[in-house]
Amino acid sequence: MKVNEVTRFGLIGLGGMANYHFLLLSQLENVKITALCDVNEELVKSKCEQYIIPSEKGYTTFKNLIMDPDVDAVISIVPNKYHAEILKECIFYGKPVLTEKPFTVDFKEADELEKLYKENPIPCMVGFSYRYVPSFRYAKKLLEGGKLGAVRHVSVQYLQEWGSAIFQVPHSWRFSKEMSGSGALGDLGSHMVDSARFLVGELESVSAIMQTIIPERSNASGNGTKAVDVDDLTSFLAVFQNGAIGSFLTSRNAIGFGNHLELTICGDLGTINVCSERPDEIDICLKDAQHTDAKFTKNTIPEEFKLNQIQSFLDYLQGNNQEYIASFYDGYENQKVLEAVIESSKSGKMQQI
Ligand SMILES: NC(=O)c1ccc[n+]([C@@H]2O[C@H](COP(=O)([O-])OP(=O)(O)OC[C@H]3O[C@@H](n4cnc5c(N)ncnc54)[C@H](O)[C@@H]3O)[C@@H](O)[C@H]2O)c1
């Protein structure tokens, strides 16, 4: 794809997260939305009107959008169950794709995709959006520059409150294994794993506990209840390939937390703390033999660490800077870790990845 050419996007799945992608696209030049798709026909109609897209480019079948010659690149924002199917079609039609996380519903799907991808690679970015939190990117630079020395341990927590009993959230695809693969683990834990892989390195083994705090929820229709067969809460210990130890905790039932992904990374020379709720700030404490009483300082993040995720995808498409892209293989490796967490919680044993 040539630089400065207008890139024409087609979005599949027009629900909650699509609004964020519409926002990111609205901040960019040289992009155009040329097609939309959702199984909800009314939603397609209203979004086409809102974004001034001709009604014939509003689809209810994703294959038709992927095949559309007026779509240069796809953004896939559908429930997890459809991620693999859409990726498969994008690989088949050679269409670049930004696909939401978790990568797939299980590792079997990821493995099948990998075989197809190897034969027919396409530009593919996975929506691990926390790589675009300025403090996370700044932390990456600090770690790459060896500022912390050897990393010894990391604590990662991703907490949200919306699933707590007091909110009485009805059943949805997010509480169904068939639709989502797992619960808090795939939804939030996939981000924890990606951030840890991004900043600290590959995980080697895990030991996990998973719990469903609320085993049934009311049907969206208001009549009766439906069983929840995924986790609300997952915790695991991990050993990284570089020898560091990690403790991970994710919950949708953590009162007081809106969208709190926090990492504390401790090395021989210092500790850093970053949190999604303070995206432009990082806490740093660095010590050496001459500065043993140094304290934590709050630091603001330089402008150069701010980057729109879709701009990053465009850079990738145009063969420009591909630094820190969450690639197809980041999705694949992430899914391998999630699978090991599930296996460990079932067996009660440490699981190799
Ligand atoms: N990167 C992030 O931080 C982040 C945040 C939120 C959600 N997500 C991911 O985005 C995806 C969507 O989440 P959401 O919150 O927008 O869900 P949502 O339920 O709000 O929206 C999903 C939309 O997809 C549509 N849809 C369902 N099946 C479809 C199909 N076969 N073809 C076309 N459209 C279909 C639904 O009608 C709905 O409008 C999920 O995979 C989720 O994990 C990522």
The ligand as an ORCA input file, in Angstrom:
! r2SCAN-3c Opt
* xyz 0 1
  N      -9.284     -3.969     22.828
  C     -10.126     -3.672     23.806
  O      -9.742     -3.021     24.758
  C     -11.534     -4.142     23.737
  C     -12.529     -3.533     24.531
  C     -13.846     -3.988     24.411
  C     -14.160     -5.044     23.563
  N     -13.168     -5.630     22.821
  C     -13.475     -6.771     21.952
  O     -14.289     -6.336     20.868
  C     -15.194     -7.366     20.490
  C     -16.616     -6.811     20.500
  O     -16.914     -6.361     21.800
  P     -18.098     -5.294     22.063
  O     -17.936     -4.837     23.440
  O     -18.128     -4.296     20.975
  O     -19.362     -6.267     21.951
  P     -20.871     -5.841     21.622
  O     -21.706     -6.980     22.019
  O     -21.140     -4.495     22.202
  O     -20.878     -5.658     20.032
  C     -20.701     -6.745     19.154
  C     -21.426     -6.419     17.858
  O     -21.153     -7.479     16.927
  C     -22.370     -7.794     16.245
  N     -22.261     -9.156     15.730
  C     -22.468    -10.327     16.393
  N     -22.230    -11.360     15.565
  C     -21.884    -10.849     14.375
  C     -21.541    -11.420     13.124
  N     -21.498    -12.751     12.950
  N     -21.250    -10.595     12.092
  C     -21.303     -9.249     12.245
  N     -21.630     -8.646     13.414
  C     -21.903     -9.441     14.467
  C     -23.450     -7.609     17.301
  O     -24.732     -7.462     16.718
  C     -22.954     -6.370     18.021
  O     -23.465     -5.183     17.436
  C     -14.968     -8.505     21.480
  O     -14.149     -9.475     20.915
  C     -14.270     -7.856     22.653
  O     -13.415     -8.737     23.355
  C     -11.898     -5.182     22.872
*
